[in-house]
Amino acid sequence: MRLEQAEELLQTLRTRFDRNMQRHAGLDWSAVEKILADYPAALDALAQMEATGGEPDVIGIDEASGGIVFCDCSPESPTGRRGICYDRAAWEARKENKPRGSAEEVAAGMGIALLTEQQYRHLQTLGEFDRKTSSWIATPPDVRKLGGALFCDRRYGRVFTYHNGAESYYAARGFRGLLTVQARR
């Protein structure tokens, strides 16, 4: 990433950070920026999150690692990551009308992770997301082994977790990503 692109991205992230302090109460932007300066790969991942419509923002500190946690905070599932099935196995299982990719593969290629159900529910305490769309979430192996995958959304003032065949894909279903950036020790 060129220097001017990095500076533009950092300004976008800072503006979003300042406008949404309820997502990261008690955190200071200068601490976030210092950690990001040590990890150019994190800026690349955040740039991809931004480019695909995710509107990444800081949502807290990871208790286990002390890292800064970024998450897609776009009001709806990111537009550039919709219309995909759950994983590679699901994509390969489709004989016709294959989607353009899978959530797990796209996330891995971006250097981010799918949210777990717990992380998705936490995100929903910071705002109202996916009121018209839905987002794939990390699916437990026992569910995936049976051919299913999980997704979530917000309807009627509540957060719902649903299941679907992992090979399904819809124009209004994408995924939200999570990126944890560790401070150097």
C-alpha positions in Angstrom: 0.0 0.0 0.0 1.4 3.4 -0.9 2.0 5.9 1.8 -0.8 8.3 0.6 -3.3 5.3 0.5 -2.3 4.4 4.1 -2.7 7.9 5.3 -6.1 8.2 3.6 -7.2 4.9 5.2 -6.0 6.0 8.6 -7.9 9.2 8.3 -11.1 7.4 7.3 -10.7 5.0 10.3 -10.0 7.9 12.7 -13.1 9.8 11.5 -15.2 6.7 12.0 -13.6 6.0 15.4 -14.3 9.6 16.5 -18.0 9.5 15.3 -18.7 6.1 17.0 -17.2 6.4 20.5 -19.9 4.1 21.9 -18.3 1.2 20.1 -14.9 1.6 22.0 -15.5 3.7 25.1 -12.2 4.4 27.0 -10.0 3.8 24.0 -7.8 6.5 22.5 -7.1 6.8 18.8 -3.4 7.4 19.3 -3.0 4.0 20.9 -4.8 2.4 18.0 -2.7 4.2 15.4 0.5 3.3 17.2 -0.4 -0.4 17.0 -1.4 -0.1 13.4 2.0 1.5 12.5 3.7 -1.7 13.6 1.6 -3.9 11.4 1.3 -3.0 7.7 -0.5 -6.3 7.0 -3.3 -5.1 9.3 -3.6 -1.9 7.2 -3.9 -4.1 4.1 -6.7 -6.2 5.7 -8.5 -3.0 6.8 -8.2 -1.6 3.4 -9.9 -4.6 1.9 -12.6 -4.5 4.6 -13.2 -0.8 3.6 -13.1 -1.5 -0.2 -15.7 -4.2 0.1 -18.1 -2.0 2.1 -17.4 -3.2 5.6 -16.8 0.2 7.3 -14.4 -1.3 9.8 -14.2 0.2 13.3 -12.6 -0.6 16.6 -15.1 -2.5 18.8 -12.8 -3.2 21.8 -9.8 -5.0 23.2 -9.3 -8.7 23.0 -9.2 -9.9 26.7 -6.9 -12.9 26.0 -4.3 -11.1 23.8 -4.7 -7.4 24.6 -5.1 -6.8 20.8 -7.2 -4.1 19.3 -10.3 -5.6 17.7 -11.7 -4.2 14.4 -15.0 -5.4 13.0 -17.2 -4.5 10.0 -19.7 -2.0 11.2 -21.5 -1.2 8.0 -25.3 -1.0 8.7 -25.9 -4.0 6.4 -23.7 -6.9 5.5 -20.9 -5.6 3.3 -22.0 -5.2 -0.3 -18.8 -6.5 -1.8 -19.1 -9.7 0.1 -22.6 -10.8 -0.6 -24.0 -13.6 -2.8 -21.4 -16.2 -1.6 -21.9 -19.6 0.0 -20.3 -20.6 3.3 -17.1 -22.5 2.5 -15.1 -24.2 -0.3 -16.7 -27.6 0.3 -20.1 -26.0 -0.2 -19.0 -24.2 -3.3 -17.7 -27.5 -4.8 -20.9 -29.3 -3.9 -22.9 -27.0 -6.1 -23.3 -28.6 -9.6 -24.9 -25.5 -11.2 -25.1 -21.8 -10.6 -22.0 -21.7 -8.4 -21.6 -18.5 -6.4 -18.6 -16.3 -7.1 -16.9 -17.6 -3.9 -17.3 -18.6 -0.3 -17.3 -16.6 2.9 -14.5 -18.6 4.6 -12.2 -18.3 1.5 -12.8 -14.6 1.0 -12.2 -13.9 4.7 -9.0 -15.9 4.7 -7.8 -14.1 1.6 -8.4 -10.8 3.3 -6.7 -11.8 6.4 -9.8 -11.6 8.6 -12.1 -14.1 10.4 -15.8 -14.7 10.3 -17.5 -13.6 13.5 -18.6 -16.2 15.9 -22.2 -16.1 17.2 -21.0 -14.6 20.5 -19.0 -11.9 18.6 -21.9 -11.2 16.4 -24.2 -10.7 19.4 -21.7 -8.5 21.0 -21.5 -6.3 17.8 -25.3 -5.9 18.0 -24.9 -4.4 21.5 -23.0 -1.6 19.8 -25.6 -0.7 17.3 -28.2 -2.1 15.0 -26.8 -4.1 12.1 -28.2 -6.4 9.4 -31.8 -5.1 9.6 -32.3 -5.9 5.9 -29.5 -8.3 5.2 -27.9 -11.3 7.0 -24.4 -12.4 7.6 -22.7 -15.8 7.7 -21.0 -16.6 11.0 -18.4 -19.1 12.0 -20.2 -22.5 12.1 -19.4 -25.2 14.7 -17.8 -28.3 13.1 -20.7 -30.6 14.2 -23.2 -28.4 12.3 -21.0 -28.0 9.2 -20.4 -31.8 9.2 -24.1 -32.3 8.7 -24.2 -29.9 5.7 -25.4 -26.8 7.5 -24.0 -23.3 8.2 -25.2 -20.5 10.5 -26.1 -16.9 9.8 -27.5 -14.1 11.8 -29.5 -10.9 11.4 -31.6 -8.4 13.4 -35.3 -8.3 13.0 -38.1 -7.1 15.2 -35.6 -5.6 17.6 -33.9 -9.0 18.2 -30.9 -10.8 17.0 -31.6 -14.2 15.4 -29.3 -17.1 14.6 -30.5 -19.3 11.8 -29.3 -22.3 9.7 -29.2 -23.0 6.0 -27.5 -25.4 3.7 -23.9 -24.2 3.5 -24.1 -24.2 -0.3 -26.9 -21.7 -0.4 -26.3 -18.1 -1.3 -28.4 -15.0 -1.5 -28.0 -11.5 -2.8 -28.7 -10.1 0.7 -26.4 -12.5 2.6 -22.7 -11.8 3.1 -20.4 -11.9 6.0 -18.8 -9.5 8.6 -15.1 -9.8 9.4 -13.1 -9.5 12.5 -9.4 -8.5 12.7 -7.4 -8.5 16.0 -4.2 -6.5 15.9 -1.7 -7.3 18.6 0.5 -4.7 20.3 4.2 -5.4 20.1 5.7 -6.6 23.3 
